[in-house]
Amino acid sequence: MIRKLLVANRGEIACRVIRSARALGIDTVAVHSEADAGALHVALAGQSVAIGPAAATESYLLADRVLAAAVATGADAIHPGYGFLAENAAFAAAVEAAGLTWVGPTPQSIDDMGDKERARAIARAAGVPVLPGSERFAPGDAPPDAAMLEAAAAAVGYPLLVKAAAGGGGIGMRRVDDASGVAAAVAATQALAARAFKDGSVYLERYVPRARHVEVQVFGFGDGRAVHLYERDCSIQRRFQKVIEESPAPGLTQATRLAMCEAATALACEQRYRGAGTVEFVVDADSGEFFFLEMNTRIQVEHPVTEMNTGTDLVAMQLLLAGGGVLPVQGQAGISAAGHAIEVRLYAERPLKGFLPSTGTLTTFEMPAAGDGLRIDAGVRAGDPISHWYDPMIAKVIAHGASRGEAIDRLLAALGEVRIEGVETNLLFLQRTLDHASFRAGEVFTGFIDAHKAVLLAK
């Protein structure tokens, strides 16, 4: 079993991992930048190590410093959370080479799924439906060879998306409606991808105008066996990033739900996947067809909705599998889901200013009491700073009910108790979205916010 775990992250997810580790009797180590010396995750951990200045590129993203902190504190395992080094195959390999336990999939799985072009080929070979897309365009390939680029775009079909081959989270993604915009979109996405992921490669993918974003939580045992823990709908997005997630996905036929879960499980089995992962699909809201989007080789921000519905602790399962412990789930027959769960991401941001981050000090931070179908995952306290250095998500509020309507009502009641001062937030926007007639009817798609912005963003 794991004795001492270093959590290579910060904020809400670091606090989340520490709590599950402590429940299993595992000692914990936090790492922190200079800006996070007084952060909640540092206070919760048994030990902490400073690893650099505020900028993530000089602290949390420096694999050698994180690994050195683990060795210096006697940690025998590292959990990366999500973001930062979570999907860095070289870091995972370095952890294992140092004789430590990596709480995550194999470096090869991370590498395979992190390369979007390769991931699409693997998914296709596993029999998973894949959207039409192009090969990779590395910086220097296009432009200047605009003719090759336009031919590839025509083969994919318009409208299309230009996407970072090595990235995720919607970063740099651009929609293109005709040939006149392809070259500029590729150049812009390549530049942003190079800055964000140190790899400027991009590819083109067919865009589904009325799309839903539905993902399947999988858990692989590392030996060719895997299970699914059902699906989540993550269609309510701003700037291609999720803000509301729920499970089960409203309006899916049982046949589509089953086919999607089976496809995700088949991919995990084919990969001999180890641990928690998420297979993401785009679903045509009009036809119901679904297509492979990508696989995230880590725990997801929205994993609590799955935990609420299935009664599982995915982080504990990760730790038990990595440490050779006895898992509470041995096969698909051991997993069932009941009721409905919805999560909202509470951000320090300004919805009326394009959802730009809001910075300041949390002079007031009051959340409703957890319990009775309500869960609060936060990484901050009153008095904590919200700076420009990191992601502005400050908490997740998750509600569970016997029905979707009950979950929505419980979540709205909980959000009515939230009191935050010192920064602007998206609280009112979330309340309006949850209570919108179309959302209550389950009419969700990725363009929902744009379609209803007159109401959702009214002053």
Helices and strands as residue ranges (DSSP letters): E 4-7, H 11-23, E 27-33, G 34-36, H 40-44, E 47-52, G 56-58, H 63-73, E 77-79, H 89-97, E 101-102, H 107-114, H 116-125, H 146-156, E 160-164, E 174-176, G 179-181, H 182-197, E 202-206, E 211-221, E 226-238, E 241-247, H 254-270, E 274-284, E 290-296, H 303-310, H 314-323, G 332-334, E 340-347, E 349-350, G 351-353, E 356-357, E 360-361, E 364-366, E 374-378, E 385-386, E 393-401, H 404-415, E 419-421, H 427-435, H 437-440, H 448-451, H 453-456
